[in-house]
Amino acid sequence: MTMIRLTGHIDIPADRRDAVAAALPDHIRLTRAEPGCLSFDVTPDPDTPGRWQVAELFASRAAFDAHQARAAASAWAKVSAGIPRAYRIEEVAP
């Protein structure tokens, strides 16, 4: 079974940074507790204000899809709606 890796970044507009930063810890905690989540990291980019680097690894496509469904119905989805994301999603061998 192949794993799913997501890498990239999210660019938070200045007027939304406080709200997004406040919601992020709960989003990270909930995601890391999901079955099949192997790693989930969101870290500030030291060179670009408002940009956070995102790196996710899920044990399977099913686990990744379940994460996407949960996240889409979460408080995180509401607070981060419409914010530009640049992600690459790929299958990787275990």
HUGI-V865593 format. One record per backbone hydrogen bond with DSSP energy under -0.5 kcal/mol. CO is the residue of the C=O (numbers start at 0). NH is the residue of the N-H. If there is no record, write none. Layout:
BEGIN
co=[CO;CO]
nh=[NH;NH]
END
This chain:
BEGIN
co=[2;3;4;5;6;7;8;9;9;10;12;12;13;15;16;17;18;19;20;22;23;24;25;26;27;28;30;33;35;35;38;40;42;43;44;47;49;50;51;52;53;54;55;56;56;57;59;60;61;62;63;64;65;66;67;68;69;70;70;73;74;75;77;79;83;85;87;89;91]
nh=[91;57;89;55;87;53;85;11;51;12;15;16;16;19;20;21;22;23;24;26;27;28;29;30;31;32;33;36;37;58;56;54;52;45;47;50;11;44;9;42;7;40;5;37;38;3;63;64;65;66;67;68;69;70;71;72;72;73;76;77;78;79;80;82;10;8;6;4;2]
END
